[in-house]
Amino acid sequence: MKFAIVEDNPSTRMTVKFAVQKMGYPVVAEAENYEEAIKMIEESDFDVLLLDILIPGGSGMEVIRNSNMKGKKIIAITALEQNSIDKELLKLGVCYILKKPFSYSELEDAIKKCL
Amino acid sequence: MNLEMESIKNIISKGLNKSIDKMNRISSFKWELENIKFEVSKDNNDCVAIYLLSKDFNKIAFVLFIKKEDANKIFKIFSGYYPDLSDSYKNSYEIILREVGNIILNSVLGEFANLMRIAIIPDLPKVISGEKFFILENISRIIEENILKIPISSVIKVKGRDKIMDMELFFFVDNEIIRKI
């Protein structure tokens, strides 16, 4: 099971990457903005995407809409607390919405629930 | 209008309380919302301001002012040291304050969006420094004119080593939104 991460905050990205690797999964690609995310999804071979919803250049929802995510699992990461956005994310195929701030165990639970 | 203002104040209070719960989950210090005053503090201190706008929905905006010395305390709480604002540290200083603002402002924004049953995708929060009224004037210019300003002065108390921080939230909302509320 290979992971990719889209997160603009470098320290959160590093924390998420460390947690995924600690669980024994490789992180094969990373991106920090909309453009990089679209390119990364096109070019990388991964199974699970950890996707921040507020990123520079566009939203995580636009990333999902504008790329081919068929067969891939998505865990959304967000500080947004809006029911309409949560519903939309689930409609777009997100399997778990991880709310910021989150602990290591919450991240671990989110990953376990999606696998 | 008074009833609408009361509703807005309640929504903001609810959002701020939610944000304090969230801050307590990630901080070793105890965060408390001491009081919320709906008035403008006349202090024109040097501040760090974190503001939240939305390109797609320009009827609502927030600016959170944190006194410079308190912003430094927040940075220390999360990084372990007081900031040395040389270029190499400036980035991490902004990242930490932006994340704190992200949590606080989105908790309040979420309350509005949920009440109105709409989705508001905000831009990434931005961080700027300067005198409070100078920042406020500049941010007001990029927000539509026909928009109401509701100043909220809230004291957020952080327990641990007698650290007390003052934050001030400015809320901008279009009259159309107030009517819907």
Interface residues (C-beta under 8 A of the other chain):
Chain A: D8 N9 P10 S11 T12 I53 L54 I55 P56 S59 M61 A79 L80 E81 Q82 N83 S84 I85 E88 K100 P101 S103
Chain B: K18 K22 R25 I26 S92 I95 R98 E99 N102 I103 N106 S107 L109 G110 E111 A113 N114 R117 I118 A119 I120 I121 P122 D123 L124
